[in-house]
C-alpha cells in the first residue's frame, strides 16, 4: 500500500486496543494494519497551512502558516492556558469560534499517561483527548459550562499535581496503575474552599481504561524531526497517543501537521 498527502492529527477509535487512521489530506487509512511491517515515510520538503492551504516554510501551532497563527482563535495563547480566556472581555479573535468551542461544557479530569496528571477538555472530546495523550486511565471529575471556568479550576488542582505528560516515559510502556477515585476525593478535599467561587458539577462517572496497539515498547526513545531527517525506513512497532513508534525512533504526527509525505508499507493484518 502507498499513500501520499499532507499529515494531520491521527483519528482514533476507542477499541481494545485503540485503532488509528492516518490522515493524509482527504485520504485516511488504517495505519494500525502496518504495525509489524517495514514502513517507508518520505517528506517532500513541502508544508501547507491547514487553514488557508498556502505553502509555508515553517509550520506554526501544529499545522498553520504564520499569518493564520496570528489571526486564528485556536492558535491564541488562551488555548494553551485556558485560565487566560478573554472572550468575556470582547477581545476574542473569532467570537463565533469561541462560542462554538469555548462556551460549551468542559470536563476537568484526572489521567495517567506517564503518571498522575490533571487536564481539561470539551465534553465532546471525551475520550479522544485522553487517547491523544496516550493515557491508560482517565476519570472525569468535574463538569463546567465554559472553558474559562475549567481552566481556573485546573489551576487549583495544579497546585497539588502535575498537568504535564512525560512523553518519553509514556512511550516506554504502560504507566503503573493509579487509584484515580482515591485521588479524586483527596484533591476535591484539598481545593474545596477555593471551588466555592465557581459554578461546577462533581461527576460520578466510571473510570476509562485504554490499551494501545504496540507490539514492543522501546527501551530508549529518540524522536524524528522531518526537517532534519526527511526519510524514515524502519519497522513500525506500535502507535500510542499521536506517535508512530518505529524500531529506530518515534514520530509525533500531530507536530508535523501540514507536512507533505509519502508512506509505503505492506499490511500485516
Backbone torsions as a table, in degrees:
resi	resn	phi	psi	omega
1	UNK	NA	143.6	-178.5
2	UNK	-142.8	130.3	-179.7
3	UNK	-136.9	150.6	174.3
4	UNK	-142.9	154.6	-178.5
5	UNK	156.5	-170.8	-179.0
6	UNK	-94.6	133.5	-178.5
7	UNK	-68.6	147.2	168.3
8	UNK	-150.8	172.6	-175.2
9	UNK	-50.5	134.8	178.7
10	UNK	-67.1	146.6	175.2
11	UNK	-92.7	133.4	-178.0
12	UNK	-119.8	153.1	178.4
13	UNK	-128.2	127.4	-173.3
14	UNK	-75.0	60.4	174.2
15	UNK	-91.2	-176.7	174.7
16	UNK	-119.4	102.5	-2.5
17	UNK	-79.0	176.1	177.9
18	UNK	-56.7	139.8	173.6
19	UNK	-105.9	144.1	-177.3
20	UNK	-124.8	143.4	169.2
21	UNK	-119.6	131.2	178.1
22	UNK	-89.9	132.9	-179.6
23	UNK	-97.9	124.5	174.8
24	UNK	-127.6	92.4	-173.6
25	UNK	65.4	-124.5	179.4
26	UNK	-88.6	-5.7	-177.5
27	UNK	-94.0	138.5	172.7
28	UNK	-133.7	142.7	178.7
29	UNK	-145.0	160.0	-176.0
30	UNK	-76.5	92.4	-178.8
31	UNK	-68.0	-22.0	178.8
32	UNK	-58.8	-29.4	-177.5
33	UNK	-70.4	-13.9	-179.7
34	UNK	-90.4	-4.5	179.3
35	UNK	-63.9	127.9	-177.8
36	UNK	100.2	-7.8	-178.8
37	UNK	-111.1	162.7	176.1
38	UNK	-77.1	127.6	-176.7
39	UNK	-122.6	139.7	175.6
40	UNK	-116.6	122.1	178.9
41	UNK	-121.8	121.8	-176.6
42	UNK	-125.0	126.5	179.2
43	UNK	-89.4	130.1	-176.4
44	UNK	-77.1	-15.6	-175.6
45	UNK	96.7	-1.2	-179.0
46	UNK	-109.3	141.2	176.6
47	UNK	-127.1	135.3	180.0
48	UNK	-123.9	137.2	-179.5
49	UNK	-64.2	133.7	-179.7
50	UNK	-73.6	-9.2	179.6
51	UNK	-103.4	-57.9	-175.9
52	UNK	-95.7	-14.2	177.5
53	UNK	82.3	-0.6	-178.4
54	UNK	-75.3	150.9	176.6
55	UNK	-71.0	139.1	-178.8
56	UNK	-136.2	149.8	-179.0
57	UNK	-74.7	-25.3	-176.7
58	UNK	-143.5	145.7	177.4
59	UNK	-93.8	127.6	178.4
60	UNK	-114.1	149.1	174.5
61	UNK	54.3	38.2	178.1
62	UNK	62.0	50.7	168.9
63	UNK	122.0	21.4	-177.6
64	UNK	-129.2	155.5	173.0
65	UNK	-76.5	167.5	-175.0
66	UNK	-63.5	-45.4	178.9
67	UNK	-58.2	-41.0	179.6
68	UNK	-68.2	-34.6	177.7
69	UNK	-61.7	-34.4	-178.4
70	UNK	-76.7	-22.0	-175.0
71	UNK	-110.2	-20.5	-176.5
72	UNK	-80.8	134.7	177.8
73	UNK	-63.6	-34.1	-178.6
74	UNK	-70.2	-6.7	177.2
75	UNK	-108.7	4.0	-179.4
76	UNK	-73.7	158.9	-179.1
77	UNK	-58.1	-30.9	-176.4
78	UNK	-67.1	-14.9	175.7
79	UNK	-70.3	-37.6	177.3
80	UNK	-81.9	-29.2	-180.0
81	UNK	-126.3	80.3	-173.7
82	UNK	-60.0	-21.2	177.9
83	UNK	-68.3	-10.5	179.3
84	UNK	-101.0	10.5	178.6
85	UNK	-50.3	131.4	-175.8
86	UNK	-120.9	23.0	178.6
87	UNK	-58.4	-44.6	-177.4
88	UNK	-65.0	-16.7	178.9
89	UNK	-88.0	-4.9	178.9
90	UNK	80.6	17.9	-176.6
91	UNK	-114.6	15.2	178.0
92	UNK	-63.3	136.1	-179.1
93	UNK	-60.0	-37.8	-179.4
94	UNK	-137.2	88.0	-176.6
95	UNK	-52.8	-40.2	-179.1
96	UNK	-64.8	-39.0	177.6
97	UNK	-66.7	-40.8	178.7
98	UNK	-61.3	-40.8	178.7
99	UNK	-64.4	-37.1	-177.0
100	UNK	-75.7	-33.4	-173.6
101	UNK	-110.5	-29.8	-174.3
102	UNK	-105.8	-28.7	179.1
103	UNK	-91.9	43.8	-178.6
104	UNK	-129.7	161.4	178.7
105	UNK	-57.0	133.1	177.4
106	UNK	-122.7	152.9	-179.9
107	UNK	-116.5	132.7	169.5
108	UNK	-94.9	130.8	-172.6
109	UNK	-136.4	163.8	168.8
110	UNK	-109.5	142.1	179.0
111	UNK	-143.4	163.0	178.6
112	UNK	-131.0	99.8	176.5
113	UNK	-107.4	-52.2	176.0
114	UNK	-129.4	16.2	-173.4
115	UNK	141.6	177.1	-176.6
116	UNK	-67.1	135.4	176.0
117	UNK	-149.5	160.2	174.4
118	UNK	-111.4	149.3	178.2
119	UNK	-157.9	175.5	176.8
120	UNK	-132.4	155.3	174.6
121	UNK	-160.3	156.9	172.8
122	UNK	-64.3	146.0	179.5
123	UNK	-54.2	-36.9	-177.9
124	UNK	-71.1	-11.9	-179.9
125	UNK	-95.9	7.7	174.5
126	UNK	-86.9	126.3	5.0
127	UNK	-100.3	11.3	-173.9
128	UNK	-54.2	-42.6	-178.2
129	UNK	-57.7	-42.1	-178.1
130	UNK	-68.7	-39.3	178.7
131	UNK	-65.0	-41.8	178.9
132	UNK	-60.2	-27.1	179.4
133	UNK	-90.7	-1.2	-179.9
134	UNK	72.3	27.2	-178.9
135	UNK	-71.3	141.8	173.2
136	UNK	-98.8	-18.2	175.7
137	UNK	-140.5	149.0	174.7
138	UNK	-155.2	144.8	-178.9
139	UNK	-141.3	113.8	174.2
140	UNK	-67.3	134.6	-178.4
141	UNK	-121.5	-29.7	-178.8
142	UNK	-142.3	142.3	173.1
143	UNK	-120.5	138.1	177.8
144	UNK	-131.5	174.3	-172.9
145	UNK	-98.3	-4.5	175.6
146	UNK	-154.6	160.2	-173.7
147	UNK	-61.7	-41.9	-178.3
148	UNK	-55.2	-46.5	-178.9
149	UNK	-63.1	-40.6	178.8
150	UNK	-62.8	-37.7	178.6
151	UNK	-66.5	-41.0	179.3
152	UNK	-66.0	-37.5	178.1
153	UNK	-71.3	-37.6	177.3
154	UNK	-58.9	-39.5	179.0
155	UNK	-58.7	-37.5	178.8
156	UNK	-63.2	-43.0	-179.8
157	UNK	-70.3	-32.1	-178.1
158	UNK	-65.4	-14.5	175.8
159	UNK	-71.1	-16.6	-174.0
160	UNK	-119.1	-29.3	178.5
161	UNK	-139.2	166.8	-176.9
162	UNK	-75.9	158.5	171.6
163	UNK	-117.0	16.3	-176.4
164	UNK	-113.8	154.9	171.9
165	UNK	-112.1	130.3	173.5
166	UNK	-82.0	97.7	-171.6
167	UNK	-63.6	-31.8	177.8
168	UNK	-66.9	-44.4	178.6
169	UNK	-65.1	-39.9	178.9
170	UNK	-60.1	-35.3	-176.9
171	UNK	-85.0	-3.5	178.5
172	UNK	-91.6	-7.2	178.7
173	UNK	154.2	-178.6	178.8
174	UNK	-76.0	135.3	179.4
175	UNK	-68.0	150.7	176.6
176	UNK	-61.6	135.3	-174.3
177	UNK	-62.0	141.8	-178.3
178	UNK	-121.1	144.4	175.1
179	UNK	-81.3	90.7	-175.9
180	UNK	-68.7	-34.3	178.5
181	UNK	-63.0	-39.9	178.6
182	UNK	-64.8	-42.2	178.3
183	UNK	-68.1	-35.5	177.2
184	UNK	-56.8	-51.2	-179.1
185	UNK	-63.6	-40.8	-179.9
186	UNK	-62.3	-46.8	-177.3
187	UNK	-70.4	-38.7	178.1
188	UNK	-61.8	-36.5	176.6
189	UNK	-67.1	-38.4	-177.9
190	UNK	-67.4	-31.9	-175.7
191	UNK	-110.6	11.7	-173.7
192	UNK	-55.1	-41.5	-178.5
193	UNK	-68.4	-43.1	-179.0
194	UNK	-68.8	-27.5	180.0
195	UNK	-69.4	-19.7	-176.1
196	UNK	-61.0	-20.6	-179.5
197	UNK	-86.8	4.7	-176.6
198	UNK	-125.5	153.3	173.4
199	UNK	-91.7	121.1	-175.6
200	UNK	-156.6	167.1	176.0
201	UNK	-131.5	125.1	176.1
202	UNK	-76.2	131.0	-176.2
203	UNK	-95.7	148.6	175.1
204	UNK	-124.8	60.0	-177.7
205	UNK	-101.1	156.6	-179.4
206	UNK	-71.2	157.5	176.1
207	UNK	-73.3	144.6	176.2
208	UNK	-103.5	140.5	176.9
209	UNK	-127.8	144.8	-174.9
210	UNK	-134.3	147.0	171.0
211	UNK	-129.5	152.3	-171.3
212	UNK	-119.9	152.0	-178.8
213	UNK	-77.9	79.9	-180.0
214	UNK	-125.5	120.5	-180.0
215	UNK	-77.4	-35.5	177.0
216	UNK	-156.4	136.5	179.1
217	UNK	-87.8	142.1	179.7
218	UNK	-72.1	145.9	176.6
219	UNK	-75.4	-37.1	176.1
220	UNK	-122.1	143.6	-176.8
221	UNK	-115.4	118.4	173.2
222	UNK	-124.5	141.4	-173.9
223	UNK	-106.6	147.0	176.4
224	UNK	-88.8	140.7	170.3
225	UNK	-119.4	112.8	-174.6
226	UNK	-64.2	-21.3	175.8
227	UNK	-67.7	-30.8	-179.0
228	UNK	-98.3	-34.9	179.1
229	UNK	-125.2	87.6	-173.3
230	UNK	-73.8	-7.6	-178.8
231	UNK	-135.8	129.2	177.4
232	UNK	-119.4	127.7	174.7
233	UNK	-134.3	103.9	-171.7
234	UNK	-162.2	164.8	177.3
235	UNK	-75.8	129.4	176.0
236	UNK	-82.5	117.9	-175.8
237	UNK	-108.5	-4.6	177.6
238	UNK	173.2	171.7	176.0
239	UNK	-139.2	132.9	178.1
240	UNK	-152.1	136.4	-175.3
241	UNK	63.0	-126.6	174.1
242	UNK	-112.6	30.0	-177.5
243	UNK	-112.0	135.2	165.9
244	UNK	-90.7	125.5	-177.2
245	UNK	-104.0	112.1	177.3
246	UNK	-103.0	162.8	175.5
247	UNK	-59.7	-31.5	-174.9
248	UNK	-97.2	-1.2	-179.5
249	UNK	156.3	-177.5	-178.5
250	UNK	-122.4	151.1	178.5
251	UNK	-123.2	122.5	174.6
252	UNK	-81.3	104.5	-175.7
253	UNK	-64.6	-43.7	-175.5
254	UNK	-62.4	-38.4	-178.2
255	UNK	-74.0	-9.1	175.9
256	UNK	-108.6	24.3	177.9
257	UNK	-58.5	135.5	179.7
258	UNK	94.3	-12.1	179.2
259	UNK	-76.2	131.2	179.7
260	UNK	-86.0	121.8	-176.8
261	UNK	-136.2	164.3	170.3
262	UNK	-120.6	134.6	179.5
263	UNK	-123.9	131.1	177.6
264	UNK	-128.5	142.6	177.9
265	UNK	178.9	160.1	178.8
266	UNK	-105.3	129.0	-179.5
267	UNK	-60.7	136.2	179.9
268	UNK	-104.2	-4.6	-179.2
269	UNK	-151.3	NA	NA
